[in-house]
Each structure stands twice: as structure tokens, then as C-alpha cells.
Amino acid sequence: MKKVHIVPHMHWDREWYFSTEESRILLVNNMEEILEMLENNPDYPYYVLDGQTSILEDYFAVKPENKERVKKLVQAGKLIIGPWYTQTDEMVVGGESIVRNLLYGLKDSEEFGSPMKIGYLPDSFGQSSQMPQILNGFDIKYSIFWRGTSERHGTDKTEFYWESDDGSKVLVQLFPLGYAIGKYLPEDEEKLQERINKYFTVLDRGATTENIILPNGHDQMPIQKNIFTVMEKLQRLYPDREFFLSKYENVFEELEKNKELPTIQGEFLDGKYMRVHRSIYSTRMDIKAANTRIENKITNVLEPLASIAYSLGFEYHHGLIELIWKEIMKNHAHDSIGCCCSDKVHREIVNRFFLAEEKTDQMIEYYKRKITDSIATDRQEDRLTAFNLLPYERTDAVTTKVITKLESFALEDGDGKNISFEVLEKEIIDPGLIDRQIVHYGNYDPFYQYTIQVKDSIPAMGYKTYFVVNAQKEMTNSFVEKETVETDFYSVSVNPNGTLRIFDKQLEKEFNNVLLLENGGDDGDEYDFSPLPNESLIYSDSVEAEVKMIQNGYEAQIDIQLKLDVPGDLEKRKANKVDRFVDVHWKIMLPNDQPIIKVVAELDNQAKDHRLRALIPTGIASSISVSDNQFGFIKRDVYDSAMDVWEKEDWDERPDSIYPMLSFVGLSDEEHGVSILTNSTREYEVIGDNYDTIALTLFRSVGVLGKEEMLRRPGRPSGIKLPTPDSQMLGKLTLDFAITIHEKSTTGTNIGRIAKEFTTPIQTYNKIPHNAMKLNPEDVQAPLAFSLLKETNSTAVLSVLKKAEKEDTFVLRFFNPTEAEAKASFIVNPSINQVQEGNLNENAIAPVQVENNQFSILVKSNQIKTVMF
């Protein structure tokens, strides 16, 4: 007899086309009904609270008195909570964000009882190939999801093992028809049978045992109180099946008995049976870019900086950092970070990111100040401290600000050595902006703010202090204007249309028309880009750009301004009427001693319904691209072969090769490679007759949440047909990315490591005798220079250095984004007593040998490792 596990649940989007507060009001109502049913009906054994603890956080903000009721039901195994904080997106959310989502979700769950140990993401728009490894890192061996699979992954079954490259594996129960097939089950037997017959056909075909799941829930759905009546009718209609209320774990227990289940690998981004929205990665680029920027600030700057401070004797503020993480994780749910929401919800999302970034910036400033204020010295001059948050010495040219009353000054290190620098700018600062107490006592003398560029060797995972010394010297720079700028690696000029002509000195190759703009209509919605049929694209090849190029001893700077004329909206575009524009301001920096071209794009969009991309030609006819995903890399075909059959096979969505990245994408052959690094946009496509050009999406502009009958996505609308004028992206947008050209392949060059450095700039702090916010001195004496941690092997890429949540240890996490096994080796200062390998949940699992404060550990390709010391 076939067993039908009816699992009561609700899928809880905290926000979508409705606001978080509208959702919370419904939640308070629904939770009361759930609690009453579980408490008063012994025949109602389980209820799954959507796998995310943010639901409880929202509920307890209103009903804190019900914590004990919830705790009792969780401990009785009736109310099933966790393991996530929010149901994360997997494609444009970083690895550390997904790890913290589980870390805090499990922490919140354990306050009440045992969490559900299932990687439950029933609505994520695609599945990352690294998820089995992340789930295993929390001792989770099961996964439930819906979107992205098809037979071409190697099985037509809905139960299988899913394996990451490192060998981590989870048992998957796929929802082939989604999480809502059992929503509002009708009592009318004819309607009930008509509906269930369709489901059983699909469920039976994919099942590998006699067990199938009928999830009884839907978006914001209240508990179905008449479920027992419906079950009686189902039992009469289908006497060869057994119907009962169950939980997901019961199904996995049965699946584990099947020893013949297939094992498959890779990411799941097929839109054959369910939409994955392959171009959602560029909706509301302002929000996407903010997420990228803030994630990198937290993991690359704040947490390692707080770790350095903690090692010196300062407090590690877990509570404040957790507030930041939870603020951005509320935005990491699939609809929220996908930005397929109403305008009012996007305003909430923008505000959360504003608050999170403000908290992050102020905490970074706080820790820099604490350390600099406590440096042990008898010298009375103002100080400038430079912080390097990577585990190797760096000699980057750093642009920073020095505030002083001195008409001219010099910089000296702790040994009295003079450090040369260039002055880029000098401006007068009102003293009241520094500390209003200065003018309160009648001193109106201005301060000077110098923007300078300085270059020196900064210790690994540490800092170095300089003194601002009064000096009679000319405060100048060596900038000269040029028509071609030269660095150790590149010779770069600018074409009349504003594109770059780059000559690589190592390869002796030229790359022309770099940063050519491509513009086309977007007849899509917030879920998907959709082109106009038979449209002629607009390029910036014939515009006239204003160009200024200057160079000094540290770097070259190129300033390019151009205006791309475009149609104002879809109707104007169909009529070939050009009446609007996009202003583009490229600010390009080329460090003299690094093979990197940094680009800041300042855009001002004045048109609707279109997409703008920057094209980077590589000269490489490619069959695959290589980009990063969480803690590793992934290879993707530049042309998805399903494009040839998608209409014949009736796919839900055309499988254009538009893909996400997190920090890099590259094309390479036997001779060379070209890669893009990003601290903003995370969407690319490889285009051109020979698939030799990387198209980097700068933004796309649409005016509706959902739309039907699109070229790339025929049929019903996704979401709902709701106007979203804010998603037209009118106005200003700033994006931050870089280009690097290299000799080896993308993985052979270890572009993941170069991307980490690009998103981890050296930080500085300028200490002067005045500050509007006063702090009492602490009983800590910090040295003039310090290094906490240094790598002795240069393959592994640092993911994060932080203090453990529960233990008095540091957590050092790193990964290997190359194709060969590597040894990661580190030396720690001061002495360490014990080193252990840990899991992602910060639990020790095995000792690591230590010799002379140094330890090593092998890391497979695409593997994450966590060490606790």
C-alpha cells in the first residue's frame, strides 16, 4: 500500500508584493491557530514552520508571552522549527551569508529545542552546487527543494543523492510540483479527486519507494482546520493508499532504506518544469550592488578587524555583529534579494541595507579607533594607521585622508623612517564638523583635509602606524596628463568613443573596444529580462567621449564621460525614436605594480524598459566560462544546448546562458585569460559569434512585477501584474568592478584569490586630538605594528577570520578555488596552544598538528575548511 505523508506547513514569505508588517499581522493570527491545534488535538502531530526562525522573531516581537508555549511544543516534537534564519537565495548570496543564516537559525532554534535538520529551501530560484557541502558542515544530511532540476542532470527520479565536488552529499527529496499542491484541499470529492489525480501521476512517476509527500500548505496559508474530514474522503477515494499526517523526517527514514538511489552533481538552473528566472540577478541593481558591497565589508573587513582587536584585548561585539547579519539576511530570502517585489517592499529592503551598512561602517570605524587610540607611544603627533585584513603582507598604494591644522606635514613610521606620499587634494574643513566643542569655546580656526596616496608594506592580518609630523615641505603630486598611460603590466589608451585599448605587456596582446556599451529593450518584468523580437541593439561605438588621463608614481587614472542616446520606453523603441539618454562616467584606476584595471561606473539613467551592459572582449573563442559560487568555482557552457529544444520540449523558461557570479567570471584558453572581478553587479553572459566577449550587466529597467506571454517566458505571469515604477531604475547608480588579464587559465591563475584582494581594500584611521564622540581610554597597550596571522602557502583563499560564537577561540575559514588539491598553512602570533579542525557550526571535529605556532591542512578543489585556534 502506498503511503501518502500529508505534511502541514505554511510557506512564509516575510514580504513580497505585500509588506513585512502586513505579513506579521497575519502571522500573529495564524500562529495562535497553529498553537491551539497542536496543544488541543492529539491526532494532529506536527506542523512545519517553514524552516526559518525569523518567523518566530517576528511573532515574539508581538507575543513575547508565548515563548514558553512554543518551547513546549518544539520540545515535544510537534512544532518543527529551523534550521534557517530566513529562506536564503542560493545564487547571488555569498557563502558566508548562507553559513551565518544556518548558524543563527540553529542558534535561535536551540533556544526552544531541537531544530529540523533538513536543508529546506522549497522556493529558491535555483540550487548552488556547493549546498551539499554547506549543509554537511552543519551535520545536515537531507535537502528539500523544488526549482532547477530536469532529466539532463542524470535522473528522472525525485529522490536522489546530491554531491558537491569535495564529496559532501545530501539525500534530496524533490518537490516536483512545488510546496503548495496540498493547499486548501477541498471537501468536495469530485474536485478533490480531479486535483489529486493529476498530482499522483507525477509523484508516483518520480518516487523510488512507496512513500510520497502531499505538503498541506501555501504562501501565508492559515492552518487547514478541516484536514481530518479531507483525509477521510481521500481514504475513500483511494483505498489502495494510506493517508496520514506526517513530517518530512519520516519520509527520509524510508528513503534511506533504498540503496539504489542515483547520485548527481552540479548546480540546478534548468527552467524546464519550474521557473528559475535566470536573469533575475540584475533586477534592481542598486539593491543587488548594495548586498554585494555590504557582504564584503562584513566578512572581508569588519570581522577580521574585530578579531585583531580582540587578540589585543578589546571586546568582540558578537551582539552588534549578529544584528548586522540578521538585518541583511532578512533581505536574503529569494523574493527579497531577487527583487521581484512591490515598490513599497523594495523601499523596506533598501532601508535595511542602509541600516546594515551604517552599522557596519560605524563598527569598522570604532575598532580602528580603539586600536589606534591604544597604541603605546610617547609621541604626541597625530597618527595614521593602516590595516591589512588579508593573511599576507601588502604594498598597495592606498588613497586616504589626513585631517590636520598643519600647512604641510610628513609621514614617519615608528622607526622614524620618512614615508613618501602624493597629495591629491586639499580642502578646508569647518572645525564644528569635527567636534562642535571646538567652536563652542570660540575657536573657529579651520582644519585642512588632505587626500593623499601612500605606499608601504603593511603586515599580514595586522596594521602599521605612522605619525603626522610638522614639516616644511611642498605639498604636491607628480601627476602628469598623458594620452597613453603605462603601468608595469599594461599600456592603455582611450578610443574617441570612450572604449579602452589595452596592450598587455606580458602577453604582448592587444584588447580593443573594452567597455563598449550595449543597450537593448527589456520587455520583461522583475523576474526576467525579455528582449524585443528582431530588435537592432544600440552600441556606444559612435559616441564622442570626454577623456582625461593622468599618471603619477603610484597609479594611472582615466576619467571618461559619455552620453548614450536611447529610446525613452518600449513604444519609442519600437518606433526607433531616440529621445532619452544614459550618462556614463567611467573612473578607471590602474595601479602601477598590479595587473588590475579598477573601474567605477557612475550611471545616470533617464530611460525606461531597457538593459545596459558593458562588453569586455577577450579574444578567446570559448566553450565554457568559469565563475565563482559559494567557496569555489563553477564551469558553465557558454551556450546552453537546451536552447535548441526548449520550445519543442515545452520548457517553462528559455534557457539563455545568463548566469550569476559572486566575485569573478573569466574566459581562458591555453595561452591567456581575461577575468572580471566585481564588488557590485553579479550577472554576466558570454556573447559574440565565437563566444569571446563577456557581457557584464550594468542594470536593467522594468516597470512591472509580473508579466505574461514574454518572449523568454511564455504563458502565465510570474508573481502578479503589479506596476513597479521604481524598478525602472531612473536616476543615479554606482557600480564597482575590475578587469584583469593573465597568462594561465582562470583557475590556474587563482582568480578567486585576486578577487578577494580586490574586495578587501586596506583600511586607514587618522587619529587627531578631536572627536565629536568621546571615549575613555582602555587599559590596553597596542604595539605600533602588529600581525596576528600569516599564511605560508599562497593557494587557499581566506573566507573569514572571526571569533567563535560560543568558545574563546578564533574561527579561520578558507577554501580552494583551484582544480588541484592544495595545502593551506598559517603561522599565528602570539603563541597558540591548540588548533582543531571545525565544522561550519563552529564545533571542533579533529585536532590539527601545531609546530612552532604553525599549522597546515590539505584542501581539495572547491572545498571549505574551518580551523579553530
Secondary structure, DSSP 4 states (H G I P E B T S, - for coil): -EEEEEEEB-B--S-SSS-HHHHHHHHHHHHHHHHHHHHH-TT---EE-TTBTHHHHHHHTT-GGGHHHHHHHHHTTSEE--SBSS-B-SSSS-HHHHHHHHHHHHHHHHTTSPPP-SEEETT-SSB-TTHHHHHHTTT--EEEE-TB--GGGS-S-SEEEEE-TTS-EEEEEE-TT-S-TTTT--S-HHHHHHHHHHHHHHHHHH-SSSEEEEEE--BTPPP-TTHHHHHHHHHHH-TTEEEEE--HHHHHHHHTT-TT--EEES-B-B-SSS---TTGGGTTHHHHHHHHHHHHHIIIIIHHHHHHHHHHT----HHHHHHHHHHHHTT-BHHHHHT-S-HHHHHHHHHHHHHHHHHHHHHHHHHHHHHHHTB--S--SEEEEEEE-SSS-B--EEEEEEEES-SSEEEEETT--EE-EEEEEEEEE-HHHH-HHHHHTT--PPEEEEEEEEE--B-TTEEEEEEEEE---------EE-SEEE-SSEEEEE-TTS-EEEEETTTTEEEEEETEEEEEE----SS---PPTTPPPEESTT---EEEEEE-SSEEEEEEEEEEEE-SSHHHHHTT---EEEEEEEEEEEETTSS-EEEEEEEEE--SSEEEEEEEE-S---SEEEEEETTEEEEEESS-GGGGTTTTTT-SS----EEE-SSEEEEE-SS-EEEEEESS--EEEEETTTT-EEEEEEEEE--BS--SS-SSS-SSPSS---B-GGGG--EEEEEEEEEEEESS-TTTTTHHHHHHHHTSPPEEEEE-S--SS--PPPS--B-SEEESEEESSSSSEEEEEEE-SSSSSEEEEEE--SSS-EEEEEEESS--S-EEEE-TTS-EEEEE--BTTEEEEEE-TT-EEEEE-
